[in-house]
């Protein structure tokens, strides 16, 4: 499977080859902030299959967290693109950046302990207060 995507202004494009390892919704507070209030709709794709095909993102990692991930985003329009950690064999891709977001169907809802009263979880999804088992 190959997925393509881009930022809002179109200055950054990417391709993700390989089957997604996870398709999910994350309700943790960090994801709520990054997603603008709702859950983070994401795909975990194999790191070796992810490449930027046009442009290069800016990066940000909090220096006050011991295991902070690096967030990649467009420095022009601000679109969040990915989250990475060098210890992960995958890249977290934000579903809203996909050229065909209909390719996404969530398979899991996680971090529900942080869910807000206004959040809705799709029926039928496996749900976890924190992380699903490996």
C-alpha positions, 0 to 999 in steps of 0.5 A: 500500500502506498499513501500520499499526502501534503500540507495545507499550502502544498509546499510539503508532500510525502509518500508512505509505503507499506501497510499501516501498523495501526489506524487509530484515534488518540484522546490523550491531552497532548493529542487534543492540544495538537489536534485542536481539541478533538482526538488525533486521527492517525496512522502508524506507518513503517518508518523505512517507507516514509519519505518527503517528496517535496519540501522539508518540514520544520521540527519541534520537540519539547525539552522538558519531557524525558521521552518527547517525540519530534513533531514535524510540521509545515513552517509556512502554513503550520500543518501538523504532519507527523510525530516521530521518535528514533526508537520507534520503527514507525512514523505517526502520520496525521490523517488530515494530511492524506490525499485520500483520507477515506483510506483511513478507517480507525481500528482502535481508540486509545487514551480514553482516560483523557477523553473530554465530555464532548468527545465521541468514540465511534461504536464498535472500536476496541477502546483502551483507557491508556495504551492497547496491549502490544 
